[in-house]
Amino acid sequence: MKILHIWNTTASGSTISKFMNRIYKTHSWVITRRQFDLYGHTTYGETSKLGAKLFTLKTILKAMNYDIIHVHAFDKIIPYLKLIYPNKKILLHYRGTDIRGKWDSRIKYWSKADIVFVSTEDLLEDAPSGTIYIPRAVDTDFFYPRGISNYGTAFHVSYKADDLAIKYAKENNLSLTIHDRLKNPIQYQKFGEILSEYEYYIDVKRDNEGRVLDAMSKTGLESLACGLKVIRWDGKVVKELPIRNLPENVVKKLFNIYLEILN
């Protein structure tokens, strides 16, 4: 079975591809644009220096040699893929802000896919019938318990909700570090080490309309995998990574779907 992952939002393609190849001996690969891989998420696969049009052309040609095309967020490529390869199975995987509140405006893209996935349950609310929830996979090669060295501390990645992070830190008597991911990007392979310097991660985000997102972020899940306690959007403290987010469980679910659609 040959699977091409197009784009690599928050390392989703790399994690799925790597663990599926490892466990099921598939032939998966990832391709994305280097310009949009600021944090070095593509630890498995390739990044291209090409501009948008040449990258799209290269990717469409590359897809010729694969059985399944698994597109992450880059929904604009779906109609082209389906036009050129009408008999190939093309799957579209939305991650969050790429589709939240945008289902109607992006129907011309997602309606061409054979299957649509979402990575958080809240995205199912306005999703079309048949949309499948696939939990986010945490790459446990990079995110694992290293031991907590600084008790009473919390880390927060700034995402329009610093006020809530400060509030939750005060309520829990925690010394808070707020990180600006745009001004000081942390490379993905080093992020687990950084997280492990803290006891808590405060996982609160707002969307562009100012609404607090009621879903745990990928960073929140990675923090749990590192052994941190996570304070969610509602102030609740979570202490363990859900087993549904273990990479072996995510790729098992996807592998069974791949088998079903190919048969």
Backbone hydrogen bonds in HBPLUS format (Angstrom, degrees):
<---DONOR---> <-ACCEPTOR-->    atom                        ^
c    i                          cat <-CA-CA->   ^        H-A-AA   ^      H-
h    n   atom  resd res      DA  || num        DHA   H-A  angle D-A-AA Bond
n    s   type  num  typ     dist DA aas  dist angle  dist       angle   num
A0027-HIS N   A0001-MET O   2.86 MM  26  6.07 164.9  1.89 169.8 169.7     1
A0067-ASP N   A0002-LYS O   2.90 MM  65  5.25 136.5  2.10 126.0 138.4     2
A0068-ILE N   A0002-LYS O   3.11 MM  66  6.48 159.2  2.15 158.4 163.6     3
A0003-ILE N   A0027-HIS O   2.99 MM  24  6.26 148.7  2.09 127.2 136.4     4
A0029-TRP N   A0003-ILE O   2.98 MM  26  6.50 143.5  2.11 157.4 168.7     5
A0004-LEU N   A0068-ILE O   2.96 MM  64  6.39 162.8  1.99 162.8 166.1     6
A0070-HIS N   A0004-LEU O   2.81 MM  66  5.99 163.8  1.84 155.4 160.8     7
A0005-HIS N   A0029-TRP O   2.73 MM  24  5.97 172.9  1.73 164.9 167.2     8
A0031-ILE N   A0005-HIS O   2.95 MM  26  6.40 151.6  2.03 165.8 174.9     9
A0006-ILE N   A0070-HIS O   2.94 MM  64  6.24 154.6  2.00 139.6 147.1    10
A0072-HIS N   A0006-ILE O   2.89 MM  66  6.04 175.5  1.89 171.3 170.3    11
A0007-TRP N   A0031-ILE O   2.82 MM  24  5.88 168.7  1.83 161.8 160.0    12
A0011-ALA N   A0008-ASN O   3.09 MM   3  5.19 146.5  2.20 136.5 126.6    13
A0012-SER N   A0009-THR O   2.87 MM   3  5.66 165.0  1.90 128.0 133.0    14
A0015-THR N   A0011-ALA O   3.00 MM   4  6.05 165.2  2.02 153.7 157.6    15
A0016-ILE N   A0012-SER O   3.11 MM   4  6.21 171.3  2.12 150.4 153.1    16
A0017-SER N   A0013-GLY O   2.88 MM   4  5.88 167.0  1.90 152.8 157.3    17
A0018-LYS N   A0014-SER O   2.94 MM   4  5.91 167.0  1.96 146.3 150.5    18
A0019-PHE N   A0015-THR O   3.13 MM   4  6.18 173.0  2.13 150.8 153.0    19
A0020-MET N   A0016-ILE O   2.91 MM   4  5.89 152.5  1.99 148.1 156.3    20
A0021-ASN N   A0017-SER O   3.00 MM   4  6.09 161.2  2.03 148.2 153.3    21
A0022-ARG N   A0018-LYS O   3.00 MM   4  6.15 155.0  2.06 143.7 151.3    22
A0023-ILE N   A0019-PHE O   2.92 MM   4  5.97 159.1  1.96 144.1 148.9    23
A0024-TYR N   A0020-MET O   2.80 MM   4  5.45 154.8  1.86 142.0 150.5    24
A0025-LYS N   A0021-ASN O   3.01 MM   4  4.50 129.4  2.28 116.6 121.8    25
A0046-GLU N   A0030-VAL O   2.87 MM  16  6.08 158.1  1.92 141.7 147.5    26
A0032-THR N   A0046-GLU O   3.14 MM  14  6.57 145.2  2.27 150.3 160.8    27
A0048-SER N   A0032-THR O   2.80 MM  16  6.16 152.7  1.87 147.4 156.1    28
A0036-PHE N   A0033-ARG O   3.08 MM   3  5.65 148.0  2.18 113.2 121.3    29
A0034-ARG N   A0048-SER O   2.80 MM  14  5.31 171.1  1.81 137.8 141.0    30
A0037-ASP N   A0034-ARG O   3.02 MM   3  5.05 164.0  2.04 114.6 114.2    31
A0040-GLY N   A0037-ASP O   3.17 MM   3  5.43 167.4  2.19 112.5 116.2    32
A0188-TYR N   A0039-TYR O   2.72 MM 149  5.60 163.6  1.75 173.6 168.2    33
A0043-THR N   A0041-HIS O   2.87 MM   2  5.77 127.6  2.14 112.2  96.1    34
A0055-PHE N   A0051-GLY O   2.87 MM   4  5.83 155.0  1.93 156.6 164.8    35
A0056-THR N   A0052-ALA O   2.99 MM   4  6.13 158.8  2.04 145.4 151.1    36
A0057-LEU N   A0053-LYS O   3.02 MM   4  6.28 159.5  2.07 147.5 152.9    37
A0058-LYS N   A0054-LEU O   2.87 MM   4  6.03 166.1  1.89 149.5 153.4    38
A0059-THR N   A0055-PHE O   2.88 MM   4  6.03 160.7  1.91 151.8 157.1    39
A0060-ILE N   A0056-THR O   2.97 MM   4  6.16 159.0  2.02 148.8 154.2    40
A0061-LEU N   A0057-LEU O   3.06 MM   4  6.30 160.9  2.10 152.0 156.9    41
A0062-LYS N   A0058-LYS O   2.90 MM   4  6.09 154.5  1.96 146.3 154.2    42
A0063-ALA N   A0059-THR O   2.94 MM   4  6.12 144.6  2.07 145.8 154.6    43
A0064-MET N   A0061-LEU O   3.20 MM   3  5.64 156.6  2.26 108.7 115.5    44
A0065-ASN N   A0062-LYS O   3.26 MM   3  6.23 162.0  2.29 126.7 128.2    45
A0066-TYR N   A0063-ALA O   3.15 MM   3  5.45 163.5  2.18 121.7 120.4    46
A0069-ILE N   A0089-LYS O   2.97 MM  20  6.34 167.8  1.99 163.8 167.4    47
A0091-LEU N   A0069-ILE O   2.77 MM  22  6.11 165.9  1.79 165.9 170.9    48
A0071-VAL N   A0091-LEU O   2.74 MM  20  5.96 169.8  1.75 163.0 159.9    49
A0093-HIS N   A0071-VAL O   2.69 MM  22  5.93 153.9  1.76 165.8 174.1    50
A0074-PHE N   A0072-HIS O   2.71 MM   2  5.62 139.4  1.88  94.7  93.0    51
A0073-ALA N   A0093-HIS O   2.85 MM  20  5.83 144.7  1.98 135.2 146.9    52
A0075-ASP N   A0073-ALA O   2.65 MM   2  5.48 135.6  1.84 114.0  98.7    53
A0077-ILE N   A0074-PHE O   3.39 MM   3  6.30 166.3  2.41 121.4 124.5    54
A0078-ILE N   A0075-ASP O   3.07 MM   3  5.44 153.8  2.14 112.1 119.7    55
A0081-LEU N   A0077-ILE O   3.03 MM   4  6.29 164.1  2.06 159.6 164.6    56
A0082-LYS N   A0078-ILE O   2.93 MM   4  6.13 163.9  1.96 161.5 165.9    57
A0083-LEU N   A0079-PRO O   2.96 MM   4  6.02 145.1  2.09 138.7 148.1    58
A0084-ILE N   A0080-TYR O   3.06 MM   4  6.25 161.8  2.10 151.9 155.6    59
A0085-TYR N   A0081-LEU O   2.76 MM   4  5.72 154.7  1.82 148.3 156.6    60
A0088-LYS N   A0085-TYR O   3.16 MM   3  5.47 158.6  2.21 111.6 118.1    61
A0114-ASP N   A0090-ILE O   2.80 MM  24  5.52 153.6  1.87 158.7 167.3    62
A0092-LEU N   A0115-ILE O   2.97 MM  23  6.35 167.0  1.99 162.3 166.2    63
A0117-PHE N   A0092-LEU O   2.71 MM  25  6.07 165.0  1.73 162.0 166.6    64
A0094-TYR N   A0117-PHE O   2.95 MM  23  6.10 167.9  1.97 146.1 142.0    65
A0119-SER N   A0094-TYR O   3.17 MM  25  6.51 127.8  2.46 145.5 160.0    66
A0099-ILE N   A0096-GLY O   3.05 MM   3  5.89 167.3  2.07 124.4 127.9    67
A0100-ARG N   A0096-GLY O   2.83 MM   4  5.74 154.4  1.90 158.1 164.7    68
A0102-LYS N   A0099-ILE O   2.77 MM   3  4.92 160.9  1.81 138.7 134.4    69
A0106-ARG N   A0102-LYS O   3.08 MM   4  6.17 132.8  2.31 154.7 166.9    70
A0109-TYR N   A0106-ARG O   3.01 MM   3  5.59 157.1  2.06 115.4 122.6    71
A0110-TRP N   A0106-ARG O   3.18 MM   4  6.55 159.9  2.22 165.3 164.0    72
A0111-SER N   A0107-ILE O   3.07 MM   4  5.49 152.3  2.15 137.4 144.0    73
A0112-LYS N   A0109-TYR O   3.18 MM   3  5.83 159.9  2.22 116.4 122.1    74
A0113-ALA N   A0110-TRP O   3.19 MM   3  5.49 156.9  2.25 107.9 114.7    75
A0132-ILE N   A0116-VAL O   2.95 MM  16  6.37 164.6  1.97 157.4 160.6    76
A0118-VAL N   A0132-ILE O   2.93 MM  14  6.30 143.5  2.06 150.1 153.5    77
A0134-ILE N   A0118-VAL O   2.88 MM  16  6.03 166.4  1.90 165.3 169.9    78
A0123-LEU N   A0120-THR O   3.16 MM   3  5.81 150.8  2.25 114.9 122.3    79
A0124-LEU N   A0121-GLU O   3.06 MM   3  5.60 162.0  2.10 115.3 121.0    80
A0125-GLU N   A0122-ASP O   3.31 MM   3  5.82 163.0  2.34 111.5 116.3    81
A0127-ALA N   A0124-LEU O   3.23 MM   3  4.85 149.7  2.33  94.5 103.4    82
A0131-THR N   A0128-PRO O   3.24 MM   3  5.99 153.9  2.32 142.4 142.4    83
A0138-VAL N   A0245-ASN O   3.07 MM 107  6.08 161.3  2.11 173.4 167.5    84
A0142-PHE N   A0139-ASP O   3.08 MM   3  5.86 153.4  2.16 119.1 124.8    85
A0143-PHE N   A0139-ASP O   3.02 MM   4  6.16 155.8  2.08 145.8 153.1    86
A0175-SER N   A0152-GLY O   2.88 MM  23  6.22 168.7  1.89 153.0 152.9    87
A0199-GLU N   A0153-THR O   3.32 MM  46  5.45 141.4  2.48 114.8 124.7    88
A0200-TYR N   A0153-THR O   3.05 MM  47  6.28 143.4  2.19 143.0 153.6    89
A0154-ALA N   A0175-SER O   2.84 MM  21  5.99 147.7  1.95 157.6 152.1    90
A0177-THR N   A0154-ALA O   2.87 MM  23  6.20 151.9  1.95 150.2 158.9    91
A0155-PHE N   A0200-TYR O   3.01 MM  45  6.36 148.2  2.11 136.6 143.9    92
A0202-ILE N   A0155-PHE O   2.94 MM  47  6.25 161.8  1.97 158.8 164.0    93
A0156-HIS N   A0177-THR O   2.92 MM  21  6.22 139.8  2.08 166.4 170.5    94
A0179-HIS N   A0156-HIS O   2.74 MM  23  6.05 168.6  1.75 165.5 169.3    95
A0158-SER N   A0179-HIS O   2.84 MM  21  5.77 169.6  1.85 156.7 160.3    96
A0206-ARG N   A0159-TYR O   3.06 MM  47  6.40 156.7  2.12 169.3 173.2    97
A0165-ALA N   A0161-ALA O   3.17 MM   4  6.51 157.7  2.22 149.5 156.1    98
A0166-ILE N   A0162-ASP O   2.88 MM   4  6.13 160.5  1.91 154.7 159.2    99
A0167-LYS N   A0163-ASP O   3.03 MM   4  6.22 154.9  2.10 139.7 146.9   100
A0168-TYR N   A0164-LEU O   2.88 MM   4  6.15 166.0  1.90 155.9 158.2   101
A0169-ALA N   A0165-ALA O   2.92 MM   4  6.08 152.2  1.99 146.2 154.5   102
A0170-LYS N   A0166-ILE O   3.01 MM   4  6.22 159.3  2.05 149.7 154.4   103
A0171-GLU N   A0167-LYS O   3.00 MM   4  6.25 159.3  2.05 149.5 155.6   104
A0172-ASN N   A0168-TYR O   3.12 MM   4  6.22 139.3  2.30 138.9 148.1   105
A0174-LEU N   A0169-ALA O   2.82 MM   5  4.87 168.3  1.83 144.5 147.4   106
A0173-ASN N   A0170-LYS O   3.14 MM   3  4.90 163.8  2.16 101.3 105.9   107
A0184-ASN N   A0180-ASP O   3.03 MM   4  6.00 154.2  2.09 152.4 160.1   108
A0190-LYS N   A0187-GLN O   2.94 MM   3  5.54 149.0  2.04 118.0 127.5   109
A0191-PHE N   A0188-TYR O   3.17 MM   3  5.12 150.0  2.26 100.5 109.4   110
A0193-GLU N   A0190-LYS O   3.13 MM   3  5.51 125.1  2.44 105.6 118.6   111
A0194-ILE N   A0190-LYS O   3.25 MM   4  6.63 154.3  2.32 149.4 156.7   112
A0195-LEU N   A0191-PHE O   2.92 MM   4  6.19 170.3  1.92 160.4 162.0   113
A0196-SER N   A0192-GLY O   3.08 MM   4  6.14 151.3  2.17 140.1 147.5   114
A0197-GLU N   A0194-ILE O   3.09 MM   3  5.60 165.0  2.12 115.8 120.1   115
A0198-TYR N   A0195-LEU O   3.04 MM   3  5.86 162.9  2.07 127.1 129.4   116
A0229-LYS N   A0199-GLU O   3.03 MM  30  6.39 168.8  2.04 154.5 155.4   117
A0201-TYR N   A0229-LYS O   2.85 MM  28  6.35 144.1  1.97 153.6 163.8   118
A0231-ILE N   A0201-TYR O   2.89 MM  30  6.30 157.3  1.95 153.4 161.0   119
A0203-ASP N   A0231-ILE O   2.80 MM  28  5.83 154.3  1.87 154.4 163.2   120
A0213-LEU N   A0205-LYS O   2.94 MM   8  5.77 163.2  1.97 147.1 151.7   121
A0207-ASP N   A0211-ARG O   2.90 MM   4  5.48 151.0  1.99 144.8 151.2   122
A0210-GLY N   A0207-ASP O   2.96 MM   3  5.32 162.4  1.99 115.0 119.0   123
A0221-LEU N   A0217-SER O   3.11 MM   4  6.48 154.9  2.17 147.0 152.7   124
A0222-GLU N   A0218-LYS O   2.89 MM   4  6.17 156.3  1.94 149.1 156.4   125
A0223-SER N   A0219-THR O   2.86 MM   4  6.04 147.2  1.97 143.7 152.4   126
A0224-LEU N   A0220-GLY O   3.12 MM   4  6.44 153.5  2.19 143.9 150.2   127
A0225-ALA N   A0221-LEU O   3.02 MM   4  6.36 152.8  2.09 146.1 153.7   128
A0226-CYS N   A0222-GLU O   3.07 MM   4  6.35 133.0  2.30 136.8 148.9   129
A0226-CYS N   A0223-SER O   3.03 MM   3  5.04 129.7  2.30  95.0 108.8   130
A0228-LEU N   A0223-SER O   3.01 MM   5  5.39 157.1  2.07 153.1 145.8   131
A0227-GLY N   A0224-LEU O   2.98 MM   3  5.10 156.5  2.03 104.4 111.9   132
A0230-VAL N   A0238-VAL O   2.83 MM   8  5.11 171.3  1.84 156.4 159.3   133
A0238-VAL N   A0230-VAL O   2.72 MM   8  5.11 163.5  1.75 151.9 157.2   134
A0232-ARG N   A0236-LYS O   2.82 MM   4  5.41 168.0  1.83 163.6 162.3   135
A0235-GLY N   A0232-ARG O   3.08 MM   3  5.25 165.5  2.10 112.0 115.1   136
A0245-ASN N   A0242-PRO O   2.99 MM   3  5.68 159.7  2.03 119.2 125.0   137
A0246-LEU N   A0243-ILE O   3.19 MM   3  5.36 166.3  2.21 107.4 111.6   138
A0249-ASN N   A0246-LEU O   3.02 MM   3  5.48 131.5  2.26 111.7 124.0   139
A0250-VAL N   A0246-LEU O   3.14 MM   4  6.45 156.1  2.20 155.9 163.3   140
A0251-VAL N   A0247-PRO O   2.95 MM   4  6.10 172.7  1.96 156.9 158.6   141
A0252-LYS N   A0248-GLU O   3.20 MM   4  6.09 139.8  2.37 126.3 136.5   142
A0253-LYS N   A0249-ASN O   3.26 MM   4  6.42 158.0  2.31 140.0 144.4   143
A0254-LEU N   A0250-VAL O   3.06 MM   4  6.38 161.9  2.09 150.5 155.6   144
A0255-PHE N   A0251-VAL O   2.74 MM   4  5.75 159.1  1.79 144.3 150.8   145
A0256-ASN N   A0252-LYS O   3.12 MM   4  6.27 158.6  2.16 146.1 150.6   146
A0257-ILE N   A0253-LYS O   3.21 MM   4  6.49 148.3  2.32 139.7 148.2   147
A0257-ILE N   A0254-LEU O   3.06 MM   3  5.03 117.0  2.47  93.8 109.7   148
A0258-TYR N   A0254-LEU O   2.82 MM   4  6.13 160.9  1.85 157.0 162.4   149
A0259-LEU N   A0255-PHE O   2.94 MM   4  6.22 162.9  1.97 150.4 154.6   150
A0260-GLU N   A0256-ASN O   3.04 MM   4  6.19 157.3  2.10 140.7 146.9   151
A0261-ILE N   A0257-ILE O   2.98 MM   4  6.26 164.3  2.01 158.4 161.1   152
A0262-LEU N   A0258-TYR O   3.04 MM   4  6.17 149.7  2.13 149.6 157.9   153
A0263-ASN N   A0259-LEU O   3.08 MM   4  6.20 138.1  2.26 142.5 152.8   154
